[in-house]
Amino acid sequence: MKSSILTVSRCRRRRSLIGDILLLIFLDVDLSGEMDGFALCKKLRSFPLHQKTPVVFVTSSSGFESKARSVLSGGNDLIGKPFPMLELGVKALTYIANAKL
């Protein structure tokens, strides 16, 4: 098992995240295909390795409904588009630093 960066297309090709250790997942809500980001997050949470992996949703809809759905699907945070890259970097550093404590 190794730590890696996976894109959605790579995950779809592999059809599995069971053996990948991820420190943080940024997940777009609007995925093309059979499921959206909320459904994918629920699926990720079913794998023992990803039950506690932080998931930060990225979405163009940052209203109450999206925030509620992100929490109910197992997400930890939500960033509304457009967002400053600095915000993304700060969130990444915060979650990774907290994981190492």
Protein Blocks (a to p, Z undefined) as FASTA:
>chain_A
ZZddddfklmmmnopaklpccfbdcddfbaghjbdfklmmmmmmmpmklmmgccddddfb
lcfklmmmmmmnopabdcdddddfklmmmmmmmmmmmmmZZ
